[in-house]
Amino acid sequence: MKKDKSVIIWLLTGCVLVFIMVVVGGITRLTNSGLSMTDWHLVTDTFPPLTEEKWEKAFEAYKQFPEYQKINQYQEGGFNLNDYKYIYFWEWFHRFIGRIIGLVFIIPFFYFLIKKKLDQQTIQKCCVLLGMGALQGFFGWFMVKSGLVDNPDVSHFRLALHLTFAFITFAYTLWVALDLIYPETNTVIVPLRKIARIALIVLILQIIYGGFVAGLNAGMIHNHWPLMSDGQFFHESIALEKESWLLRFTEGKSGVQFVHRTMAYVVVGLILYLFFQSKKFSLTSTQQKGLNALVLIVFVQFTLGVLTLLLHVPLWLGLAHQVVAFFLLTAMTFTLHRLNK
């Protein structure tokens, strides 16, 4: 543990930075700032425009794209340079943190390689992380590009891909750190590990659908609970749509919201099932702490989800819902790691 302390701190710092980046990404999405930067350059976009002339140039470039032409120029009171600076800041800050993550990962990685602080397994895992980071950057631009053509909204499929892959990158980074924090092995409790794996898969599916809901603004409709509205558990509008059933549940707002709100019950049920099944076994203190955290956080997340829906997705509540989803994935990753070794 002492020998790996600096490596562990490095990996956990990466986890914190990914968390911050996802939070800022949530603010960027909720403030409709994600399409404010219409181009991407690795070096020249590191800092925002530093003169009024450069701001005017960036604003004029933004005016050539659908978000301004179809939405912002028609908003009440107009859309001026100060309005543009506000949305530009969040997208720029989101990308800036991405650059910081790259530097924080790459520079210490080569330092630890030179100092021979990484064993062969950890080197291989870090190479996977390096690839995941590069892929995440590509997914980000792939998402933004979808909103710069005709439709001034990014593809909800691409948004969900970008969001979910950030969660997965975070979880894998945490897993690599946990391998170093807990090098000792436990007796594997196979039944609990199986349940935890299933719960993790369902949680990731729920995160994907959270991205669908966000991308389609599907939280702005059927703002009732526990029924969708008009006393309906399954809203009639889903059955009346002309698209195939697959498209109704992946592209239709009502169908996507139905899956997301229904899957929330499945996530809660699986975590409770895992918790009560664990009572049949003798657990270590870390295993028990992970399970306790899971139960607590899943109920907080469920409550936030209901409130977010009922209150028509206020910015602070939508952001809190996303943040606690991160904590839930953290607790799930930790618990599975402790049940897995």
N, C-alpha and C positions, 0 to 999 in steps of 0.2 A: 504493500500500500504506500509506504513512504517513498519507495523508488518511483512509483507511478503517480505521485501526487501532482506534479506539474502537468502531466499529460491529462489527468482527470480534470484539473481546473480548466485546462484549455478546452476540453470537450464540453464541459458544462457551460463554459462561457459561450461556446457556439450554440448550445441549446437556448441560452438566455437571449442571444442575438436573433435567433430564428423566431423565438416567441415575440420579441419586440417587432420584428419585421411583419409578422402575421397581424399583430395588433394595428400597426400603422397601415397595413394593407386593408384591414377592416375599415379604418377611418377613411381611407382613400375611396373605398367602394361606397360607403354610406354617405359621403359628401359629394359623390359623383365627380371625383377628381381624376379618375384613372385614364381618361383620354386627353388630358391637358398637354402632355408631352407627345408630340406627333412623330418624333423620330428618336432614334437611339444610337448613341455613340459612347463607346467604352470610356474614353478619356475626356472629351470636350463637354460632356454633360455632367461632369463630376460636381460642378458648382452651378447654381442658378445664374441667369443673366445678371451682370454686375453694373450695367449702365441702363439708363432709361431708353436709349436707342436700341439696345439688344432686347429689352423687354418688349418694345413696340414691334420689333422684327418677329419675336416668338409669338406674339399675339396675332400678328397678321398671318403667320403660318397656320395658327390654330383656326383662324376664320375660314380656311379653305376646306375644313373637314366637317362631316355630317353633324357632330354634336353641336357645334356653333350654328351651323346653317339651318338645322331643323328644330333645335330646342332653345339654346341659350340666347340667341339674338331676339327671341320673341318673349322672353320672360319679362314680367312686370318690372318697370323701372330700367329696363335695358341691361346690358352686360358689358361692363367697362373693364379697363385694364386692371383696376384693383380687384375686381371679381376674379379675373383670370389669374392674378398673382396668388390668390387664396387657393384655388384648386391646383395650380402648378406646384405650390409648396408641398402638398401631401404626396403627389406622385413623385416629385423630385426626392423627397425625404425617403420614400419607400425604396427607390432605386439606390439612393446613397447608402442606406443600411445594407443593401445587397452587396455593394462594393466593399463595405467594411467587413462583412462576413467573409468575403473572398480573401481579403488580406489577413484577417485574423486566423483563417484556416491555413492558407498556403505558407505564410512566413514561418509560423511555429512548426508546421509539419516538416519543412526542410531542416529547421534547426534540430528538431528531435531526431530526424534521420541521421544527421551528421554526428550528433552526440550519442547515437545508438541507444536511445531511450525507448524505442518501439520494438516489440518483438515482431516476428514475421506475420502472425495472425492479425495483430493490430495494424500493421502496415497495409495489409490487404483490405481490412475494413475501412481504413482511412482513404484508400484509393477509391473504394466504392462511394464514400461520402463526397470525395472530390467530383466524381462523375455525377452524383445526384445534385450537387450544387450547380454545376454547369447546366444540367438538364432543366433545373428549376428556373434558371435565368432565361433559357430558351422558351419554356412554357409561359413565362410572364410576357415576353414580347409576342409570342404566338397568340396569347389571349388579347392583348391590346390591339394587335393588327386587325382582329375581327371586328372591331368597332370603328375602324378608320376608312371603311369602304363605302357602304350605303346606309347600313343600319347604325345609328349612334349609340348602340348598346353592344357590349362585348357578348360573345357567345357564352351562354350559361354552361355549356359543356366544357369549354376551355377554361372558364372561371373555376369550375369545380375541379378540373384537372390541376390547375395551378395551386388552388387552395389545399386540396387533398395531398398533393405531393409535398407541399411544405410541411404538413402534419406528419407525413411518413418520414421525411428527412429528419425532422426533429426527433421522432420516436427512435429511429435507427441510431442517431447520434447519442441519445440517452442510453440506448441498449449497449453501445460500445463502451461508454463510460461506466455503466453498471458492471460490465465484465471485469473491469479493472478495480472497481470499488469492492466487489465481492468475488474474489478469485476462488474462494472455497466453494465446494459443492454441497448441495442439500440432497436429501433423499427425495427423488421426484415423486410427487403425488399425481399419478397419471390421470385419474378421473377429474381432479380439479384443473389440471393443465389443459385437458380437452375442452372443458367448459370455458376456461379463460380464453383459449384460442378462438373459439366460436364467438364469444362476446367481443373480442377484438375485431374480428372480421365484420360483425354486424355494426360495431361502432364506426368503422371506416366507411361502410356503406351509408351510415347515417350522416357522416361528415360530407360524403359526396352529395347526398340529397340536400344537405344544408347549403352547399354551393349552388345547387339547382334553384333552391328557393331564393337565395340571394340574387342570382343572376336574372331570374324571371320576375323579381319583386313579388313573389307569390305570397309573402307574408302580409301583403296589403289587402288581401281578400279573405272572406270567411273568418272574420275576427271574433270568433266565438269559441268557447270551450266548456264542456268536453265534446259537444257536437259541433259540426262544421257551421251549421246555421239552419234555421227553420226546422229544428228537431231532427236533422239528418246527420247520421254518422258518416255515411258515404254520400257526398253531395250529388244531386241529380244531374248537375251540369256535366259531370264526368261521363255519365252514361249517354248524354245527348250529343257529345262531340262526334264529329264525322271521322276523325283520324282513327288509325288502328289503336288497339288497347296499349301497345308498347309506347306509341307516341303520346297517348293520353297521360301516361305515367312518367314520361321523360321530358315532354315539351309543354304539356298543358298545365297551366298554373294550378288549377283545382286538383288535378291528379298528383302533381308533384307535392303539393302541400299535404294531401291525404297520406301519401307514402311517408313523408317526413314526420308528421305528427303521430302516425300509427307505429312507425318503427321506434319512436321514442319509448313506447310501452314495452317493446321487445327488448330494448337495451336495458331498461330498468329491471324487467323480469329476469333477464339472464344474469345480471349482476347480483340481484337478490338470491337467485337460485345458487349461484356460486358461493355466496356468503353463507347461506344456510347449509349447503352441502359440506362446507369446510368445517362445520361443527363436529363432523364425524371423524375428523383426523386431528392429530397432534401437530400443530403448526409452530414454526419459529416466530419470534417476536416481529421480525421484519415482514414475514408473510402475513401475519395478522394485521399489522399496521397498514399494509397495502390494501387489504380487503376492507378494513374500516374506512380508509380514505375513499375507496371506490364507492362505497354505499353513501357516504356523506355527500360526495361531489355529484353523484348522479342525481340525487334528489334536488340539490341546488340547481343543477343544470336543467332538470325537468321543469322546475318552478320558473326559472328565468325564461325558458321557452314559451311557457303558457303566458306569462306576463308580456313578453315581447309581442306575441300574437294579439292579445287582448288590447294592448295599447298602440297597435298599428306601427310597430317597429320604430320607436324613437331611437335616435342615434346612440345614446349612452347605453340603452338596454340591448340593442342589437350587438353592440361592441362587447358588452358584458357576457352575453350569450356565447359569443365566439371565444372570448378569453377563457371562460369556464370549460368550454369544449376542449381547450388545450390542456387544462388541468386534469380533466377526465381522462384524456389520452395518456397523460403523464402517469396517473395512478394506475391505469390499465397496463401500461408498459412495465412499470415497476413491479406490479403484482405478478404479471406473467413471467417476468425475469426471475423472480424469487421462487415461483412454482416450477420453473423450467430447469433449474440447475440442482 
